[in-house]
C-alpha cells in the first residue's frame, strides 16, 4: 500500500469515545506522530496496541514534518494524533498536512470527538450559524470586538485563569447575553453552566474554574455591528478633522474595531461628497 497520512481524532477525555476506525488506523500505522508520546501511549495501552511513536509538536513541526514525509514517500503509513480531539484544530498538524499535499501524498481524515461541537450542542444556543475561533485573543480590544460584535454563535477555547475576566468584559458591554461555559467535557467532573454573561461572571469570579473550558456565546443582537461601524466612522472623521491622513487612519481604526478599512474610508469619502 502506498504511503499516506491518516489524521486521527482522539478522545477529549473519556477514552471510550475513540472510534473503531481510529483504532484500526492506529493499529495499521507504521508510525504514530503525536504531541506527547506518554499521553498517546496510555491510549494505545488501553486498547492493547504497540507501535512506534514519534513526537510531533509545535516546537519540532517543521523538522519532523520533513522526516515523516520522507518515510511516507518510501511507503510508510503515518497516523497523526494530538493529545485530544482533532489535530490541526488549535493543535499541531497543519504543517504536516501541507507538506503531504505538496508532495502529492494521500491525506485521509477520520471523524471523531470534538470539544467545540460537543459544547455548541450542549450550550442550547442556536447552531444554524456559528463561528469557532480557537483560543480567545488576549488583547482587550480584540477580545471585546469579538465578544460583543460577532453576528453568529461564538465557540472558543478559554483558559480557566482568564474565564472570569472574559465574562466580566462581556457582561460590561452586554450583561444579558446568553452564555454557556462547558468545562471538562466527557470527563468525570463535566459541567455545563448556562446563564447570562453577568450572572456567570459573578459565579466564576467567586468560584474559579478548573480544567479545560469551552465558551459558547450567543450571537450579538441585531444592530451591534452597525453600532460598531457608526462609532468607527465617527472616530475616523474626528481624527481626520484633527489632521490625520484618511487612509492610514482608516487602517488603524480597522485594526482596533474590526470594521474593514475600505468600508471606513468609503463612508468617510461618501460623507465628504455630500
Residue pairs with C-beta under 8 A, 6 or more apart in sequence:
1 75
1 77
2 75
2 106
3 71
3 72
3 73
3 74
3 75
3 76
3 77
3 78
3 105
4 72
4 77
4 78
4 100
4 105
4 106
4 107
4 108
5 68
5 72
5 78
5 80
5 96
5 97
5 100
5 105
5 106
5 107
5 108
6 25
6 29
6 77
6 78
6 79
6 80
6 108
6 109
6 110
7 80
7 86
7 87
7 88
7 93
7 97
7 107
7 108
7 109
7 110
8 22
8 25
8 26
8 79
8 80
8 81
8 87
8 110
8 112
9 19
9 22
9 81
9 85
9 86
9 87
9 110
9 111
9 112
9 113
9 114
10 18
10 22
10 40
10 43
10 81
10 82
10 83
10 84
10 85
10 112
10 113
11 17
11 18
11 43
11 84
11 113
11 186
12 84
12 85
12 113
12 114
12 115
12 118
12 185
12 186
12 212
13 84
13 184
13 185
13 186
13 187
13 190
13 212
14 186
14 187
15 42
15 43
15 46
17 112
17 113
17 186
18 43
18 47
18 112
18 113
19 110
19 111
19 112
21 110
21 111
22 110
22 112
23 47
23 49
25 79
25 110
26 32
26 44
26 47
26 49
26 51
26 79
26 81
27 49
27 51
28 77
29 51
29 77
29 78
29 79
30 52
30 71
30 76
30 77
30 78
31 51
31 52
31 53
31 54
31 68
31 71
31 76
31 77
31 78
31 79
32 40
32 44
32 51
32 52
32 53
32 54
32 78
32 79
32 80
32 81
33 53
33 54
33 55
33 56
33 64
33 68
33 78
33 79
33 80
33 81
33 96
34 40
34 53
34 54
34 55
34 56
34 80
34 81
34 82
34 83
35 55
35 56
35 57
35 81
35 82
35 83
35 91
35 92
36 55
36 57
36 83
37 53
37 54
37 55
39 83
40 53
40 81
40 83
41 53
43 81
44 50
44 51
44 53
54 64
54 67
54 68
55 64
56 64
56 65
56 68
56 80
56 92
56 93
56 96
57 92
58 92
61 92
61 95
61 96
62 95
64 96
65 95
65 96
65 99
66 99
68 78
68 96
68 99
69 96
69 99
69 100
69 103
69 105
71 78
72 78
72 100
72 103
72 105
73 103
73 105
80 87
80 93
80 96
81 87
82 91
82 92
82 93
83 91
84 113
84 115
85 91
85 112
85 113
85 114
85 115
85 116
86 112
86 113
86 114
87 93
88 94
88 97
89 114
89 116
89 132
89 134
90 134
90 135
90 157
97 107
100 106
100 107
101 107
113 186
115 157
115 182
115 185
115 212
115 214
116 132
116 155
116 157
116 214
118 182
118 185
118 186
118 214
119 155
119 180
119 182
119 185
119 192
119 214
119 215
119 216
120 127
120 130
120 153
120 155
120 216
121 127
122 180
122 182
122 185
122 192
123 153
123 180
123 182
123 192
123 194
123 216
124 180
124 194
125 153
125 178
125 180
125 216
125 217
125 218
126 153
126 218
126 219
127 153
129 152
129 153
129 219
130 152
130 153
130 154
130 155
131 150
131 152
131 153
131 154
131 155
132 155
132 156
133 146
133 154
133 155
133 156
134 156
134 157
135 156
135 157
135 158
135 159
136 143
136 146
136 156
136 157
136 158
136 162
136 166
136 215
137 143
137 146
138 162
140 169
141 256
142 258
143 166
143 169
144 169
144 173
145 228
145 256
145 257
145 258
146 154
146 156
146 258
147 154
147 166
147 169
147 170
147 173
147 217
148 170
148 173
148 174
148 220
148 224
148 228
149 220
149 224
149 225
149 228
149 258
150 217
150 219
150 220
151 219
151 220
151 224
151 225
152 219
153 216
153 217
153 218
153 219
154 215
154 216
154 217
154 218
154 219
155 214
155 215
155 216
156 214
156 215
156 217
157 212
157 213
157 214
157 215
158 166
158 213
158 214
158 215
159 213
160 183
160 208
160 209
160 210
160 211
160 212
160 213
161 208
163 181
163 204
163 208
163 209
163 213
163 215
164 201
164 204
164 205
164 208
166 215
167 179
167 181
167 197
167 200
167 201
167 204
167 205
168 201
168 205
170 177
170 179
170 197
170 201
170 217
171 177
171 196
171 197
171 198
171 200
171 201
174 197
174 220
174 221
175 196
175 197
175 198
176 196
176 197
176 198
177 196
177 197
177 217
177 218
177 220
178 194
178 195
178 196
178 197
178 217
178 218
179 194
179 195
179 196
179 197
179 200
179 215
179 216
179 217
179 218
180 192
180 193
180 194
180 215
180 216
181 191
181 192
181 193
181 200
181 204
181 209
181 213
181 214
181 215
181 216
182 191
182 192
182 213
182 214
182 215
182 216
183 189
183 190
183 191
183 192
183 193
183 209
183 210
183 211
183 212
183 213
183 214
184 190
184 191
184 210
184 211
184 212
185 212
185 214
187 211
189 210
189 211
193 200
193 203
195 203
197 217
228 257
228 258
228 259
229 257
229 259
229 263
229 264
229 267
231 257
232 253
232 254
232 256
232 257
232 259
232 264
233 259
233 264
233 267
233 268
233 271
235 253
236 246
236 249
236 250
236 253
236 264
236 265
236 267
236 268
237 268
237 271
239 249
239 253
240 246
240 249
240 268
246 265
246 268
246 269
247 261
247 265
250 261
250 262
250 264
250 265
250 268
251 261
253 259
253 261
253 264
254 260
254 261
254 264
